[in-house]
Amino acid sequence: MIRGRVTGRVWSTKRIETMPGGALLEVSLEGGGSVIALDPLGCAEGEAVLITQGSVAAAYFTKTKAPIDALIIGSIDEQG
């Protein structure tokens, strides 16, 4: 798992049919860099998240062969 923070949304009005529903979010990674990840949870900008990548991310979708390389799998609860 990779820790990151949501920095924005990516809008895509055209998608291939096998793309699952969910928002595309830009996530700044803790070690540097950023990634676009599919968000099935409804995370907000500024929220700390956990991401999985590669075949594990795609395998989450069992009813279709999803072309997903990065998937938000959790929201990190933070104490302020």
MOPAC internal coordinates of N, CA, C and O (Angstrom, degrees):
PM7 1SCF
backbone

  N    0.0000 0     0.00 0     0.00 0    0    0    0
  C    1.4545 1     0.00 0     0.00 0    1    0    0
  C    1.5253 1   109.27 1     0.00 0    2    1    0
  O    1.2310 1   121.80 1   -29.04 1    3    2    1
  N    1.3021 1   114.15 1   150.96 1    3    2    1
  C    1.4595 1   121.60 1  -178.90 1    5    3    2
  C    1.5213 1   107.97 1  -122.93 1    6    5    3
  O    1.2310 1   121.07 1   -43.16 1    7    6    5
  N    1.3242 1   115.57 1   136.84 1    7    6    5
  C    1.4603 1   120.30 1   178.70 1    9    7    6
  C    1.5264 1   109.49 1   -95.70 1   10    9    7
  O    1.2310 1   121.04 1   -40.63 1   11   10    9
  N    1.3334 1   115.61 1   139.37 1   11   10    9
  C    1.4513 1   120.02 1   178.94 1   13   11   10
  C    1.5087 1   111.38 1  -155.27 1   14   13   11
  O    1.2310 1   121.09 1     2.60 1   15   14   13
  N    1.3293 1   115.53 1  -177.40 1   15   14   13
  C    1.4611 1   121.41 1   178.66 1   17   15   14
  C    1.5249 1   108.94 1  -135.57 1   18   17   15
  O    1.2310 1   120.82 1   -48.66 1   19   18   17
  N    1.3260 1   116.04 1   131.34 1   19   18   17
  C    1.4646 1   121.72 1  -179.11 1   21   19   18
  C    1.5249 1   108.92 1   -66.21 1   22   21   19
  O    1.2310 1   121.06 1   -53.78 1   23   22   21
  N    1.3389 1   115.59 1   126.22 1   23   22   21
  C    1.4596 1   120.37 1  -179.34 1   25   23   22
  C    1.5261 1   112.99 1  -113.41 1   26   25   23
  O    1.2310 1   120.10 1   169.83 1   27   26   25
  N    1.3200 1   117.41 1   -10.17 1   27   26   25
  C    1.4597 1   118.85 1   179.03 1   29   27   26
  C    1.5152 1   112.28 1   172.20 1   30   29   27
  O    1.2310 1   121.27 1    -0.76 1   31   30   29
  N    1.3121 1   115.18 1   179.24 1   31   30   29
  C    1.4677 1   123.12 1   179.00 1   33   31   30
  C    1.5178 1   109.64 1  -110.58 1   34   33   31
  O    1.2310 1   121.79 1   -29.04 1   35   34   33
  N    1.3116 1   114.18 1   150.96 1   35   34   33
  C    1.4649 1   121.31 1   173.43 1   37   35   34
  C    1.5244 1   106.29 1  -117.54 1   38   37   35
  O    1.2310 1   120.52 1   -56.00 1   39   38   37
  N    1.3220 1   116.62 1   124.00 1   39   38   37
  C    1.4617 1   120.92 1  -177.45 1   41   39   38
  C    1.5173 1   109.58 1   -95.58 1   42   41   39
  O    1.2310 1   120.60 1   -48.39 1   43   42   41
  N    1.3183 1   116.46 1   131.61 1   43   42   41
  C    1.4550 1   122.61 1   178.52 1   45   43   42
  C    1.5236 1   108.53 1  -137.52 1   46   45   43
  O    1.2310 1   120.45 1   -76.23 1   47   46   45
  N    1.3220 1   116.74 1   103.77 1   47   46   45
  C    1.4624 1   119.86 1  -178.50 1   49   47   46
  C    1.5238 1   111.98 1   -82.42 1   50   49   47
  O    1.2310 1   120.41 1   162.01 1   51   50   49
  N    1.3194 1   116.83 1   -17.99 1   51   50   49
  C    1.4638 1   120.68 1   177.53 1   53   51   50
  C    1.5198 1   108.08 1  -115.83 1   54   53   51
  O    1.2310 1   121.05 1   -54.84 1   55   54   53
  N    1.3447 1   115.59 1   125.16 1   55   54   53
  C    1.4603 1   121.96 1   179.54 1   57   55   54
  C    1.5174 1   109.28 1  -137.30 1   58   57   55
  O    1.2310 1   120.94 1   -26.58 1   59   58   57
  N    1.3204 1   115.82 1   153.42 1   59   58   57
  C    1.4614 1   118.42 1   173.80 1   61   59   58
  C    1.5283 1   109.01 1   -71.98 1   62   61   59
  O    1.2310 1   120.86 1   -21.91 1   63   62   61
  N    1.3221 1   115.96 1   158.09 1   63   62   61
  C    1.4614 1   121.30 1  -173.10 1   65   63   62
  C    1.5183 1   114.16 1   -60.99 1   66   65   63
  O    1.2310 1   119.55 1   147.61 1   67   66   65
  N    1.3219 1   118.47 1   -32.39 1   67   66   65
  C    1.4566 1   120.30 1  -176.66 1   69   67   66
  C    1.5285 1   113.81 1   -85.13 1   70   69   67
  O    1.2310 1   120.73 1  -177.56 1   71   70   69
  N    1.3224 1   116.22 1     2.44 1   71   70   69
  C    1.4657 1   119.53 1   177.53 1   73   71   70
  C    1.5214 1   108.60 1   -75.49 1   74   73   71
  O    1.2310 1   119.86 1   -58.55 1   75   74   73
  N    1.3289 1   117.87 1   121.45 1   75   74   73
  C    1.4659 1   120.34 1  -179.14 1   77   75   74
  C    1.5248 1   111.94 1   -68.06 1   78   77   75
  O    1.2310 1   120.80 1   -19.81 1   79   78   77
  N    1.3129 1   116.07 1   160.19 1   79   78   77
  C    1.4546 1   120.73 1   176.51 1   81   79   78
  C    1.5188 1   110.96 1   -70.23 1   82   81   79
  O    1.2310 1   120.48 1   -28.42 1   83   82   81
  N    1.2906 1   116.68 1   151.58 1   83   82   81
  C    1.4638 1   121.80 1  -179.91 1   85   83   82
  C    1.5071 1   109.24 1   142.29 1   86   85   83
  O    1.2310 1   121.19 1   -19.81 1   87   86   85
  N    1.3095 1   115.34 1   160.19 1   87   86   85
  C    1.4595 1   120.51 1  -179.88 1   89   87   86
  C    1.5245 1   110.13 1   -80.42 1   90   89   87
  O    1.2310 1   121.11 1   -30.28 1   91   90   89
  N    1.3151 1   115.48 1   149.72 1   91   90   89
  C    1.4597 1   121.40 1   171.74 1   93   91   90
  C    1.5233 1   106.81 1   -99.89 1   94   93   91
  O    1.2310 1   120.77 1   -61.49 1   95   94   93
  N    1.3387 1   116.13 1   118.51 1   95   94   93
  C    1.4566 1   120.81 1  -176.17 1   97   95   94
  C    1.5137 1   110.76 1  -116.52 1   98   97   95
  O    1.2310 1   120.89 1   -37.91 1   99   98   97
  N    1.3315 1   115.90 1   142.09 1   99   98   97
  C    1.4513 1   120.38 1   172.04 1  101   99   98
  C    1.5220 1   107.25 1   -87.15 1  102  101   99
  O    1.2310 1   121.21 1   -50.80 1  103  102  101
  N    1.3309 1   115.30 1   129.20 1  103  102  101
  C    1.4604 1   120.76 1  -176.85 1  105  103  102
  C    1.5223 1   109.08 1  -123.91 1  106  105  103
  O    1.2310 1   120.94 1   -54.32 1  107  106  105
  N    1.3315 1   115.80 1   125.68 1  107  106  105
  C    1.4499 1   122.26 1   174.54 1  109  107  106
  C    1.5262 1   107.31 1   -82.06 1  110  109  107
  O    1.2310 1   120.13 1   -54.93 1  111  110  109
  N    1.3291 1   117.36 1   125.07 1  111  110  109
  C    1.4563 1   121.70 1  -175.75 1  113  111  110
  C    1.5194 1   111.09 1   -85.49 1  114  113  111
  O    1.2310 1   121.03 1   -32.52 1  115  114  113
  N    1.3238 1   115.64 1   147.48 1  115  114  113
  C    1.4537 1   121.72 1  -176.79 1  117  115  114
  C    1.5277 1   112.58 1   -59.37 1  118  117  115
  O    1.2310 1   119.70 1   142.28 1  119  118  117
  N    1.3207 1   118.17 1   -37.72 1  119  118  117
  C    1.4569 1   121.71 1  -179.34 1  121  119  118
  C    1.5186 1   114.03 1   -85.43 1  122  121  119
  O    1.2310 1   119.88 1  -177.27 1  123  122  121
  N    1.3090 1   117.84 1     2.73 1  123  122  121
  C    1.4599 1   122.34 1  -177.19 1  125  123  122
  C    1.5077 1   111.49 1   110.69 1  126  125  123
  O    1.2310 1   120.48 1   -25.11 1  127  126  125
  N    1.2887 1   116.69 1   154.89 1  127  126  125
  C    1.4594 1   122.58 1  -178.72 1  129  127  126
  C    1.5149 1   111.41 1    85.39 1  130  129  127
  O    1.2310 1   121.41 1     3.05 1  131  130  129
  N    1.3197 1   114.90 1  -176.95 1  131  130  129
  C    1.4556 1   120.49 1   179.05 1  133  131  130
  C    1.5207 1   109.35 1  -149.09 1  134  133  131
  O    1.2310 1   121.24 1   -15.10 1  135  134  133
  N    1.3233 1   115.24 1   164.90 1  135  134  133
  C    1.4584 1   122.22 1  -178.46 1  137  135  134
  C    1.5262 1   108.02 1  -146.61 1  138  137  135
  O    1.2310 1   121.04 1   -28.14 1  139  138  137
  N    1.3299 1   115.61 1   151.86 1  139  138  137
  C    1.4649 1   121.24 1   171.26 1  141  139  138
  C    1.5238 1   106.09 1   -96.37 1  142  141  139
  O    1.2310 1   120.53 1   -55.94 1  143  142  141
  N    1.3298 1   116.58 1   124.06 1  143  142  141
  C    1.4636 1   120.93 1  -176.65 1  145  143  142
  C    1.5229 1   110.41 1  -126.07 1  146  145  143
  O    1.2310 1   120.79 1   -34.11 1  147  146  145
  N    1.3223 1   116.09 1   145.89 1  147  146  145
  C    1.4611 1   121.49 1   174.64 1  149  147  146
  C    1.5220 1   108.22 1   -77.37 1  150  149  147
  O    1.2310 1   120.71 1   -45.82 1  151  150  149
  N    1.3104 1   116.24 1   134.18 1  151  150  149
  C    1.4660 1   121.98 1  -177.61 1  153  151  150
  C    1.5256 1   111.23 1  -117.22 1  154  153  151
  O    1.2310 1   119.51 1   -80.29 1  155  154  153
  N    1.3328 1   118.54 1    99.71 1  155  154  153
  C    1.4574 1   120.53 1   176.27 1  157  155  154
  C    1.5349 1   112.60 1   -85.02 1  158  157  155
  O    1.2310 1   119.87 1   178.03 1  159  158  157
  N    1.3388 1   117.85 1    -1.97 1  159  158  157
  C    1.4633 1   121.82 1  -172.89 1  161  159  158
  C    1.5239 1   114.84 1   -97.52 1  162  161  159
  O    1.2310 1   119.92 1   158.26 1  163  162  161
  N    1.3156 1   117.75 1   -21.74 1  163  162  161
  C    1.4692 1   120.91 1  -177.62 1  165  163  162
  C    1.5201 1   112.87 1    86.66 1  166  165  163
  O    1.2310 1   119.93 1  -139.07 1  167  166  165
  N    1.3077 1   117.74 1    40.93 1  167  166  165
  C    1.4702 1   122.90 1  -179.61 1  169  167  166
  C    1.5275 1   110.77 1   -72.71 1  170  169  167
  O    1.2310 1   121.48 1   -24.21 1  171  170  169
  N    1.3308 1   114.78 1   155.79 1  171  170  169
  C    1.4637 1   121.12 1  -177.11 1  173  171  170
  C    1.5209 1   110.98 1  -109.15 1  174  173  171
  O    1.2310 1   120.86 1   -18.31 1  175  174  173
  N    1.3179 1   115.95 1   161.69 1  175  174  173
  C    1.4533 1   121.42 1   176.42 1  177  175  174
  C    1.5282 1   109.20 1   -60.16 1  178  177  175
  O    1.2310 1   120.65 1   -43.78 1  179  178  177
  N    1.3368 1   116.36 1   136.22 1  179  178  177
  C    1.4542 1   122.32 1  -178.64 1  181  179  178
  C    1.5199 1   114.15 1    91.21 1  182  181  179
  O    1.2310 1   120.37 1   169.12 1  183  182  181
  N    1.3139 1   116.90 1   -10.88 1  183  182  181
  C    1.4616 1   121.55 1  -177.35 1  185  183  182
  C    1.5320 1   111.21 1   -77.01 1  186  185  183
  O    1.2310 1   120.67 1   -40.97 1  187  186  185
  N    1.3384 1   116.33 1   139.03 1  187  186  185
  C    1.4612 1   121.93 1   175.32 1  189  187  186
  C    1.5250 1   107.96 1   -81.43 1  190  189  187
  O    1.2310 1   120.36 1   -45.79 1  191  190  189
  N    1.3405 1   116.92 1   134.21 1  191  190  189
  C    1.4647 1   121.38 1  -174.67 1  193  191  190
  C    1.5225 1   111.65 1  -135.67 1  194  193  191
  O    1.2310 1   121.26 1   -17.15 1  195  194  193
  N    1.3307 1   115.20 1   162.85 1  195  194  193
  C    1.4555 1   123.26 1   171.14 1  197  195  194
  C    1.5197 1   108.12 1  -109.32 1  198  197  195
  O    1.2310 1   120.76 1   -43.74 1  199  198  197
  N    1.3202 1   116.16 1   136.26 1  199  198  197
  C    1.4620 1   122.32 1  -177.53 1  201  199  198
  C    1.5146 1   109.35 1  -123.71 1  202  201  199
  O    1.2310 1   120.63 1   -36.43 1  203  202  201
  N    1.3178 1   116.39 1   143.57 1  203  202  201
  C    1.4535 1   121.70 1   167.46 1  205  203  202
  C    1.5251 1   106.93 1  -117.32 1  206  205  203
  O    1.2310 1   120.92 1   -28.10 1  207  206  205
  N    1.3281 1   115.84 1   151.90 1  207  206  205
  C    1.4629 1   119.58 1  -176.22 1  209  207  206
  C    1.5209 1   111.64 1  -129.86 1  210  209  207
  O    1.2310 1   121.87 1   -13.75 1  211  210  209
  N    1.3214 1   114.03 1   166.25 1  211  210  209
  C    1.4593 1   121.64 1   173.51 1  213  211  210
  C    1.5157 1   113.75 1    74.85 1  214  213  211
  O    1.2310 1   120.75 1    33.38 1  215  214  213
  N    1.3343 1   116.18 1  -146.62 1  215  214  213
  C    1.4661 1   121.32 1  -174.04 1  217  215  214
  C    1.5247 1   112.07 1   -62.92 1  218  217  215
  O    1.2310 1   119.75 1   150.55 1  219  218  217
  N    1.3165 1   118.08 1   -29.45 1  219  218  217
  C    1.4633 1   120.95 1   177.88 1  221  219  218
  C    1.5273 1   110.03 1   -64.25 1  222  221  219
  O    1.2310 1   120.29 1   138.65 1  223  222  221
  N    1.3154 1   117.06 1   -41.35 1  223  222  221
  C    1.4665 1   121.10 1   178.66 1  225  223  222
  C    1.5223 1   110.79 1   -63.85 1  226  225  223
  O    1.2310 1   120.12 1   134.13 1  227  226  225
  N    1.3094 1   117.37 1   -45.87 1  227  226  225
  C    1.4691 1   121.58 1  -179.17 1  229  227  226
  C    1.5260 1   111.63 1   -67.52 1  230  229  227
  O    1.2310 1   120.04 1   146.27 1  231  230  229
  N    1.3277 1   117.53 1   -33.73 1  231  230  229
  C    1.4657 1   121.56 1  -176.87 1  233  231  230
  C    1.5208 1   112.89 1   -70.35 1  234  233  231
  O    1.2310 1   119.79 1   164.76 1  235  234  233
  N    1.3166 1   118.01 1   -15.24 1  235  234  233
  C    1.4587 1   121.29 1   177.80 1  237  235  234
  C    1.5294 1   110.56 1   -59.99 1  238  237  235
  O    1.2310 1   120.38 1   146.97 1  239  238  237
  N    1.3106 1   116.88 1   -33.03 1  239  238  237
  C    1.4613 1   122.22 1  -177.90 1  241  239  238
  C    1.5177 1   108.91 1   -90.58 1  242  241  239
  O    1.2310 1   120.19 1   -75.06 1  243  242  241
  N    1.3150 1   117.24 1   104.94 1  243  242  241
  C    1.4656 1   122.15 1  -173.45 1  245  243  242
  C    1.5241 1   113.88 1   -89.93 1  246  245  243
  O    1.2310 1   119.49 1   159.85 1  247  246  245
  N    1.3294 1   118.59 1   -20.15 1  247  246  245
  C    1.4626 1   120.65 1  -175.91 1  249  247  246
  C    1.5163 1   113.65 1   -91.19 1  250  249  247
  O    1.2310 1   120.31 1   169.65 1  251  250  249
  N    1.3184 1   117.01 1   -10.35 1  251  250  249
  C    1.4568 1   121.19 1  -179.54 1  253  251  250
  C    1.5211 1   109.00 1  -149.50 1  254  253  251
  O    1.2310 1   120.54 1   -22.78 1  255  254  253
  N    1.2999 1   116.57 1   157.22 1  255  254  253
  C    1.4551 1   121.26 1   175.67 1  257  255  254
  C    1.5260 1   107.30 1   -87.50 1  258  257  255
  O    1.2310 1   121.21 1   -84.01 1  259  258  257
  N    1.3262 1   115.28 1    95.99 1  259  258  257
  C    1.4615 1   121.03 1  -172.72 1  261  259  258
  C    1.5243 1   111.56 1   -87.85 1  262  261  259
  O    1.2310 1   120.08 1   -46.60 1  263  262  261
  N    1.3270 1   117.46 1   133.40 1  263  262  261
  C    1.4643 1   121.68 1   178.26 1  265  263  262
  C    1.5331 1   111.09 1   -84.12 1  266  265  263
  O    1.2310 1   120.83 1  -119.26 1  267  266  265
  N    1.3190 1   116.02 1    60.74 1  267  266  265
  C    1.4614 1   121.85 1  -176.19 1  269  267  266
  C    1.5209 1   109.49 1  -109.24 1  270  269  267
  O    1.2310 1   120.42 1   -48.16 1  271  270  269
  N    1.3268 1   116.81 1   131.84 1  271  270  269
  C    1.4647 1   121.03 1   177.32 1  273  271  270
  C    1.5207 1   112.31 1  -111.93 1  274  273  271
  O    1.2310 1   119.56 1   160.95 1  275  274  273
  N    1.3300 1   118.45 1   -19.05 1  275  274  273
  C    1.4594 1   121.98 1   178.49 1  277  275  274
  C    1.5254 1   108.85 1  -140.85 1  278  277  275
  O    1.2310 1   120.71 1   -50.36 1  279  278  277
  N    1.3333 1   116.26 1   129.64 1  279  278  277
  C    1.4574 1   122.02 1  -174.72 1  281  279  278
  C    1.5246 1   109.26 1  -134.67 1  282  281  279
  O    1.2310 1   120.73 1   -50.47 1  283  282  281
  N    1.3263 1   116.22 1   129.53 1  283  282  281
  C    1.4642 1   120.20 1   173.94 1  285  283  282
  C    1.5230 1   107.41 1   -77.51 1  286  285  283
  O    1.2310 1   120.80 1   -58.39 1  287  286  285
  N    1.3477 1   116.08 1   121.61 1  287  286  285
  C    1.4599 1   120.78 1  -176.32 1  289  287  286
  C    1.5177 1   112.74 1  -111.78 1  290  289  287
  O    1.2310 1   120.01 1   174.16 1  291  290  289
  N    1.3198 1   117.59 1    -5.84 1  291  290  289
  C    1.4604 1   119.38 1   179.64 1  293  291  290
  C    1.5115 1   112.02 1  -166.78 1  294  293  291
  O    1.2310 1   121.83 1   -26.17 1  295  294  293
  N    1.3184 1   114.10 1   153.83 1  295  294  293
  C    1.4624 1   122.34 1   174.07 1  297  295  294
  C    1.5218 1   106.30 1  -107.63 1  298  297  295
  O    1.2310 1   120.35 1   -49.90 1  299  298  297
  N    1.3263 1   116.94 1   130.10 1  299  298  297
  C    1.4598 1   120.98 1  -177.02 1  301  299  298
  C    1.5252 1   109.19 1   -87.86 1  302  301  299
  O    1.2310 1   120.75 1   -57.55 1  303  302  301
  N    1.3218 1   116.17 1   122.45 1  303  302  301
  C    1.4682 1   121.29 1   176.43 1  305  303  302
  C    1.5234 1   108.00 1   -75.97 1  306  305  303
  O    1.2310 1   121.10 1   -51.99 1  307  306  305
  N    1.3127 1   115.49 1   128.01 1  307  306  305
  C    1.4670 1   120.42 1  -178.98 1  309  307  306
  C    1.5173 1   110.21 1  -119.70 1  310  309  307
  O    1.2310 1   121.22 1   -37.95 1  311  310  309
  N    1.3061 1   115.27 1   142.05 1  311  310  309
  C    1.4558 1   119.24 1   174.65 1  313  311  310
  C    1.5197 1   107.90 1   -95.21 1  314  313  311
  O    1.2310 1   121.00 1   -43.61 1  315  314  313
  N    1.3013 1   115.69 1   136.39 1  315  314  313
  C    1.4500 1   118.93 1  -174.22 1  317  315  314
  C    1.4580 1   112.42 1  -109.17 1  318  317  315
  O    1.2310 1   120.10 1   180.00 1  319  318  317

